[in-house]
Amino acid sequence: MARIVDFYYAIGSRYCYLAQSQVAQLEALGNVVVRWRPLLSEVLMRARGLTPFQDKAVSVQYLPEYRSEDAARWAAFYGIPYREPEWPAIDWRRVNLAAVAAARVGDVAACSRALFAFAFGLGAKAIGDGDIARLAHEAGLDGRRLVALIDDAETMALHQRNIADAVAAGAFGVPTFVVDDEVFWGNDRLILLQHHLRQAAA
């Protein structure tokens, strides 16, 4: 029986972009299936009642300048491209809800990978509905239908289920991987997740 790893993520997160690039390696460990669960990270943090981004940054590590430099280093380590998107020009809420809607249309992982690659691999200047539809289509989904479902009540309900499940599992930010009732938060915890999966499989 395959071991399910829940992956809670947001498209507008540098560290989720990094972490998703390693999902194939997790599944290559054998008998592991990663379940992609997109959500709005700010909603998750509000649901937990804690956020390091409210008002003044609580630590230098949360300043955008440091996080951009850190992400670029990790991308170089992984051997993947990294370009900063035009943060203020992009409606990240809509992009993330598009990923949620993708779960209703087809392959949420393929669509999410396409959105991540466009946002952070190419350094998107903007991500409009036309871009979302095109990227979804290239990922094998019905792009027009996906866009039409972004604001749909069922999409919102699915998003709330992802939030509720994340909170119940103990997630407090993204990226978070949950398996065997254990929570692995952050791109830099992937090595510990891999260790856990190898030990459990031994």
N, C-alpha and C positions, 0 to 999 in steps of 0.2 A: 504493500500500500504506500502510495506516494506521501511524503511529508510536505505539508502545506506551510509556506512562509508568507505571511501577510506583509505586504509592502505598502506602507502609508506614505504618500508623497504629494508634493505640490509642484506644478510645472514651473512656477516662478521662483524656485529655490535653486541657487547655485549647487548646493550640496546634494540635492536630489538629482540634479543633472549628472553629477559625478557618480553617485551611488547606482543610478539606473544603468550606467555603462558596465557595471560589474555583475548584473543579474544573471547573465548567461553563464558566468563562471560559477555562480552558486548552483544553478541547475545542472551544470556539468559534473558536480560532485556525485550525482547519481541519486535517483529516486526522490528528487526535490522539485517541487512545483512552486513557483513564486506567484502569488495572487496580487495583482496590481490594484490598489485602493486609493484613487486620487481624492484629494480634499483641499479645502482652503485652510492653509496653515494658521492664519490669524483666527479663524473660527475655532479650530482645535485648541489653540492657546487660551482663547477666551473661555472655552468650555472647561478648561482646567483651572482657570482663574489666575494664571501666571504667564507673563510675557516679558522677555528681556528687551523688547523693542518699544515699550510704552514710554513716552516722554524721552528723557535723556538716556542714552545707552548705558547699561549697567556695567559694561566692561569694554575695553578696547576691542576685544574679539568680535563684538557685535557691530562695530563701525563698518560701513560699506567699503571703505578703502582697504581695510585689512582683509575683509572677507573676499574681496575681489582678487587681491594678491595671493591669498591662501588657496583659493579655488584654481587660479592659474597654475600654481605649483602642483596641486593634485592632478590637474588635467595633464600636465607634462609627465607626471609619474605614470599615469594610466595610458599615455600615448593617444589622447583624444584632443580634438580642437576645443579651444575655449575663447569665446569673444563676448564681451559684455553687451547685453542688449540695451536698447534705449528704455530704461526702466520707466520713466514717467509717461512715455508715449504709449505704453501697452496696458490694456485692461486685463490685468492678471486674473481678476475674478472670473471674467468671461472665458478666458483661456482654460482656467482650471475646471470650470463647469463644463466646458467642451470635452475635457478628458473624462469627466463623470458621464456625460452623455454617450461617449464612445463605448462605454461598457454596455449600453443598451442597444447599440447598433452592430457591434462586431468585436474585433480584436482591440481591446483597450490598451494592451501593451504596445502593439504596433503603432497605434495612433499616438500614444504618449511619447514613444521614442521619436516619432516624427516631429512632434511639437517641441520636445527638448532639443533636438538637433537644429531646428530652425531658430529657436530662441537663443541657445548658448553655443551651438556649433558654428552657426553663421553670424550670430550677433544681430538678431532681428531689430530693425528700426521701428517696426510696427507689426502687430498681429491682428488683422481684421478678420471678419467673417469669411471673406474670400480666401484668405490664407488658410484659415482653419479648414474650410471645405476642400481646398486643393490638397493640403497635407493629409487629411483623412482619406481622400480618394486615392492618393499615392500609396497609402498604407493598406488599401484594400477595403475601405469602408465607403458607405454611401455618404459622401460629404454634405450634400444638400440636406439630407434627412437629419444628419447629426446636428448641423447648425440650427435646424428648426426645433430640435429637442433641447437646446441649451437652457431655455427659460421655462421648459415644461415642468409641471408640478411633480411628475414622477421622477424627473432628474433631480429636483430639489430634495425629494424624499430619499432618493438613493444617496445623495450627498450627506444627508442627515444620518442615515444608517452607517455610512463610513465613519462619520464623526463619533457617533455613539459607540461603535465597535472599537474605534481607536482609544477612546477614553476608558472603556471597560477593560481593554487589554493593558492599560497603563501607559499608553503613548502620551507624550507631552510636547512633541515637536516633530519636525520632519528633517531628513528621512528617518523613518522608524521601521524596523523589521521585527516581526513577532512570530516566534515558533516555540512550541512546547511550553507555552505560558511564560516565556522569557522575552524581554524587551531589549533590543539592540538599537540604540539611537545614535545617529550620526554616520556620515560617510566613513569616518575614521574608526568606527566599531565593526566594519565589515570583516576585518581580519579575525575578530573574536567570534563573529557569527560563523565564519567558515570553519574555525576551530570547533565550535559547538556542533556543527553539522557533521564534521568528520568523526568526532568522538561518538556521537549518537549512532552513526552508521557502522562503527567498528564492532 
